[in-house]
Amino acid sequence: MDTKPMQVNRAAVDAFTALLRSKVNCRTAVAKGYISDLLKLYEDWHNNNASFENIPIRRALLHCMHRVANTSAGREALVAEGGMSLLFQTTQTFLTVKTLESLVEPAVQLMRKCYPKVRIPVTLDKSVYSFPLPGRPVDGWDADLGPYDGSLEDDSDEDTENEDPDKDYEDDLETDVNKLRPRPEPDRPLEQLGQYVRLCPELHHDFQDLDSSSELDESSDEDSPLEGDFNNETPRGRRSEAGLGESLSPPGSDSSISLGVDDKNPGSEEESHLRTRDFHKHYLNCSKNSQEGHSSMVDRLLEKYGTCIPNPEPRLYASTASDTKSIAGYSILAFPEFWGHLPPQKQEPMAKRPPHVQRKKVFEDIQRLLCAEDILNKDVFDLEDPSLQGSTEGRPGSLRFFSKFESGNLRKAIQVRSHEYDLILNADVNSSAHYQWFYFEVSGMVAGVPYRFNVINCEKGNSQCNYGMQPVLYSVREALEGRPHWERSGSEICYYRNHFCPRGGQNSQFYTLTFTVTFLHDDDVCYLAYHYPYTYSNLQTHLKMLENSVDPRKVFFRRQNLCDTLAGNSCSLVTITACPASKAWKDLHQLRNRPCVVLTARVHPGESNASWVMKGTLEFLCSDDPVAESLREAYIFKIIPMLNPDGVINGNNRCSLSAEDLNRQWLKPDPILSPTIYHTKGFLYYLNSIGRTPLKVFRKWINGTMTLSRKEKQNNEVFCDYHGHSRKKNVFLYGCSMKETLWQSGSTINTASLKEDPGYRTIAKTLDRIAPAFSFNNCNYLVEKSRASTARVVVWREIGVLRSYTMESTYNGCNQGIYKGLQTGTRELEEMGMKFSQSLLTLRRNSIHYTSRLIHNASALLDLDDRLLDHKSNNCFEDDEPPCPEEIQYSSCTDLFGSKDLDTEVNVNMCSIEQDEGKNEQRRTDRKSQLVPHFLQQDAMETLSIKSGQCNNMDISNRYFY
């Protein structure tokens, strides 16, 4: 076959494509009506496809249309001229012919690019909930908030994946030595530090009751925040008869518990009410003013199913939740929080991504535009519409949704098709941004039917959901049958940019997280969440249970109120250490000179995995394990398990009620708007000021003459802030190193003259040996300018703590070690909290008392044997993630073939066309062909214009290309 006409046509299309690099030329082409002709050409080449030899022409035409779609006028013209329908129909043909597969991706990306922008279907971008802030007008909180820019921050205070890829990472590294050196001066008058003396009760407690066999059962949570008598000690609670970890095991899958009427007495009126759907929101009411019927339902529920409930104190949880203050005034208990959760017996593997799953979902999205008559678009839940929050009367065939409970987040649900729903998340309180966390109830399903859920207002540019992560699901029916598990669930999961935009402007972009769930039971009540929920009421209940579980003769446990939050909730501070062996001065002196370990978590509400890690830490430190006993004897633990209670309670993802990221407030925290950060930092200043000599300093406080002196920090002191990471796998640490930062930045400063204790790597090295989920290779000790106001950097620089860390835990799973390919569950997260605690023992190996029990249980931890653990992090040098199999973004496809490739193709095509011409014509046309790539590389290309109906003397209107 003669290929000369093909080469001529290809060269013409390439030349036209080159001209369309100019937006001026694109607009001219649209004005002249050339878009319709391009589509007709594309359709003609498609219809004349018998030999499949015209694929290069169609690729070139798709490339040309991509250039047109770089302008809004071009995109509108392509849609108006039926381009979406033509591309969709032709692409369906491509999918059936393997030879045409190369045309699929350019066509799909072109359709995604041309899909008209649609404003998110809500009344306003800002959160449904608002909270009046002190000193600000009621409606003025969002006056200075623009559209969210996903490049500004990520879920992790350390992650830079959303930043401009062209930006040099080293530019963000701190190179000013003065800013890298520790600075001991506090940010407040020394006189204000006296209020924190009460938060060190172990330092002035006289232990007169050390030999007492029992004490009064009273909570220490009644301390007034940051005020009152320093010596006002609250009596300890009694130890519970059952240990904390001795929860009742649920029956197996062969449980005979029924969910309908009693099998033996079908007519029983009482039993007829205990059906799965009856444990819906209205029957689990924690309000103190709830109706009597609600309370009786809870009692009957516990009476019937109490033997298989994993929560050892459900009534305590309900009572605690009733004291929790939320903006919406939540009075409904989410069933999983009330009932409890047990980890599944088997670890769950990462989900396998089906081939071309994103393409399939995009096609379904495009059909919404092309077949609008088949789309329901029916609102079935809306936080702003009370009529859509209760009964489903008038909405048969629809799922029921609900999210007005603690930590819940679902703003709106729209039924798109019979089994497909668009879900819209609520922004953080007083904010118009920060969408990721979701937690909601769904019911009214049909078993065995796949339901597609689309979270359509996600913000981040990528997600671990593209790499095997699944949301979590809790089934009430399964829980009542003895399987109370949060389990990873969902198939056909992918995350990609969509066509929705905020109501405040089209410059911002949203992403869709889509997943399909097939429920096991008809008319079940299920809960779906981004990650394993852990609420504020969970924490408070857990702390009360811990307090009652420890032996007060061995464990010094105090739960105090650091401060109140903006909404009036308590921010708890827990002290854990070992009681002295006796009241002798030597033992008291040893107690009061123990170094401190300060642990914090949950500054970002959506990072619920951090709370599960903290739960593991707390339970281990209160246990009878010999390593835990040695840790209590070696350290005083000061733990703030939840730095952002208000954000957690109200379902925020990142901010507090002030709409500020609290982990960006550590430099100068506001005592009114950021009280938990302000007082945590103040407490750290106080610990720094007493220099581990509390008795002497305490007397100075009594006389009002305390002065702050700079003292050598003990190398054993540790600060760690627990976080969650949505973009990376494994668990890892971020620390601070002046030398490493200067080395990495290429600074000219002679680091040989700088002294730095290398001990900041000790904990990470230990964790890499003992913690299966931990990856030493993911750790980082660089100090970035953009992180100067985070806890890790401020505590390192201002408080002078060498070992100041952020510990990041993945939402997904691990890509190394014995957990490789598995998603992390609550068991693994709690294990990580335990392992972090154990790693601290290596810092005191020269001062601890070695007992036979300790040696037996901690030989590997203390490096007392040479046995290798089954952990292979040291051999793992994989990148965080490979490129996603499919394009998450579609704006990146503006030039699928690359400008350099286009230049080359134009040269090759022009030259091959002219090879058969005479030598004189050859020389003349060679000069012309050499000019084409030259023009493509010059700014002067912008000045080119298309003559009316002509392009390089080739008439487009009469389809000369064909």
Stockholm file with secondary structure:
# STOCKHOLM 1.0

chainA/1-962         MDTKPMQVNRAAVDAFTALLRSKVNCRTAVAKGYISDLLKLYEDWHNNNASFENIPIRRALLHCMHRVANTSAGREALVAEGGMSLLFQTTQTFLTVKTLESLVEPAVQLMRKCYPKVRIPVTLDKSVYSFPLPGRPVDGWDADLGPYDGSLEDDSDEDTENEDPDKDYEDDLETDVNKLRPRPEPDRPLEQLGQYVRLCPELHHDFQDLDSSSELDESSDEDSPLEGDFNNETPRGRRSEAGLGESLSPPGSDSSISLGVDDKNPGSEEESHLRTRDFHKHYLNCSKNSQEGHSSMVDRLLEKYGTCIPNPEPRLYASTASDTKSIAGYSILAFPEFWGHLPPQKQEPMAKRPPHVQRKKVFEDIQRLLCAEDILNKDVFDLEDPSLQGSTEGRPGSLRFFSKFESGNLRKAIQVRSHEYDLILNADVNSSAHYQWFYFEVSGMVAGVPYRFNVINCEKGNSQCNYGMQPVLYSVREALEGRPHWERSGSEICYYRNHFCPRGGQNSQFYTLTFTVTFLHDDDVCYLAYHYPYTYSNLQTHLKMLENSVDPRKVFFRRQNLCDTLAGNSCSLVTITACPASKAWKDLHQLRNRPCVVLTARVHPGESNASWVMKGTLEFLCSDDPVAESLREAYIFKIIPMLNPDGVINGNNRCSLSAEDLNRQWLKPDPILSPTIYHTKGFLYYLNSIGRTPLKVFRKWINGTMTLSRKEKQNNEVFCDYHGHSRKKNVFLYGCSMKETLWQSGSTINTASLKEDPGYRTIAKTLDRIAPAFSFNNCNYLVEKSRASTARVVVWREIGVLRSYTMESTYNGCNQGIYKGLQTGTRELEEMGMKFSQSLLTLRRNSIHYTSRLIHNASALLDLDDRLLDHKSNNCFEDDEPPCPEEIQYSSCTDLFGSKDLDTEVNVNMCSIEQDEGKNEQRRTDRKSQLVPHFLQQDAMETLSIKSGQCNNMDISNRYFY
#=GR chainA/1-962 SS CCCHHHHHHHHHHHHHHHHTTSHHHHHHHHHTTHHHHHHHHHHHHHHSCSSSTTHHHHHHHHHHHHHHTTSHHHHHHHHHTTHHHHHHHHHHHHHHCGGGGGGHHHHHHHHHHHSCCEECSSSCSSCSCCCCCTTSCTTCTTTTCCSCCTTSCCSSTTCCTTSCTTSCGGGGBCCCHHHHSCCCCCSSCGGGGGGGGGGCHHHHCCCTTTTCSCCCCCCGGGCCTTCSCTTCCCCCCCCCSSCTTCCCCCCCTTCCCCSSSCSSCTTCHHHHTCCGGGGSGGGSBCCTTCCHHHHHHHHHHHHHHGGGCSCSCHHHHHHHHHTCCCTTCCCBCCHHHHHCCCCCSSCEECCCCCTTHHHHHHHHHHHHHHTGGGCCCEEEEETTCGGGSSCCTTCTTCCEEECCSTTCBCCEEEEEETTEEEEECCCCTTCSCCCCCCEEEEECCCTTCEEEEEEEEECSSCCGGGGTCCCEEEEHHHHHTTCCCEEECCEEEEEEECSEECTTCSSSCCEEEEEEEECSSTTCEEEEESSCCCCHHHHHHHHHHHHHHSCTTTEEEEEEEEEECTTSCEEEEEEEEECCSSSSHHHHHHHHTCCEEEEEECSSTTCHHHHHHHHHHHHHHTSCCHHHHHHHHHCEEEEESCSCHHHHHTTCSSCCTTSSCGGGCSSSCCTTTSHHHHHHHHHHHHHHHHTTCHHHHHHHHHHTCCCCCCCCCCTTCEEEEEEEESSCCSEEEECCCHHHHHHHHTCCSCGGGCCCCGGGGHHHHHHHHHCTTBCGGGCBCCCBGGGTTSHHHHIIIIICCSEEEEEEEESSBBSSGGGBTEECCHHHHHHHHHHHHHHGGGGGTTTSCCCHHHHHHHTTTTTCSCCCCSCCGGGCCCCSCCCCSSCSCSGGGTTTTCHHHHHHHHHHHHHHHHTTSCHHHHHHHHHHHHHHHHHHTSGGGGGCCCCTTEETTEETTTTTTC
#=GC SS_cons         CCCHHHHHHHHHHHHHHHHTTSHHHHHHHHHTTHHHHHHHHHHHHHHSCSSSTTHHHHHHHHHHHHHHTTSHHHHHHHHHTTHHHHHHHHHHHHHHCGGGGGGHHHHHHHHHHHSCCEECSSSCSSCSCCCCCTTSCTTCTTTTCCSCCTTSCCSSTTCCTTSCTTSCGGGGBCCCHHHHSCCCCCSSCGGGGGGGGGGCHHHHCCCTTTTCSCCCCCCGGGCCTTCSCTTCCCCCCCCCSSCTTCCCCCCCTTCCCCSSSCSSCTTCHHHHTCCGGGGSGGGSBCCTTCCHHHHHHHHHHHHHHGGGCSCSCHHHHHHHHHTCCCTTCCCBCCHHHHHCCCCCSSCEECCCCCTTHHHHHHHHHHHHHHTGGGCCCEEEEETTCGGGSSCCTTCTTCCEEECCSTTCBCCEEEEEETTEEEEECCCCTTCSCCCCCCEEEEECCCTTCEEEEEEEEECSSCCGGGGTCCCEEEEHHHHHTTCCCEEECCEEEEEEECSEECTTCSSSCCEEEEEEEECSSTTCEEEEESSCCCCHHHHHHHHHHHHHHSCTTTEEEEEEEEEECTTSCEEEEEEEEECCSSSSHHHHHHHHTCCEEEEEECSSTTCHHHHHHHHHHHHHHTSCCHHHHHHHHHCEEEEESCSCHHHHHTTCSSCCTTSSCGGGCSSSCCTTTSHHHHHHHHHHHHHHHHTTCHHHHHHHHHHTCCCCCCCCCCTTCEEEEEEEESSCCSEEEECCCHHHHHHHHTCCSCGGGCCCCGGGGHHHHHHHHHCTTBCGGGCBCCCBGGGTTSHHHHIIIIICCSEEEEEEEESSBBSSGGGBTEECCHHHHHHHHHHHHHHGGGGGTTTSCCCHHHHHHHTTTTTCSCCCCSCCGGGCCCCSCCCCSSCSCSGGGTTTTCHHHHHHHHHHHHHHHHTTSCHHHHHHHHHHHHHHHHHHTSGGGGGCCCCTTEETTEETTTTTTC
//
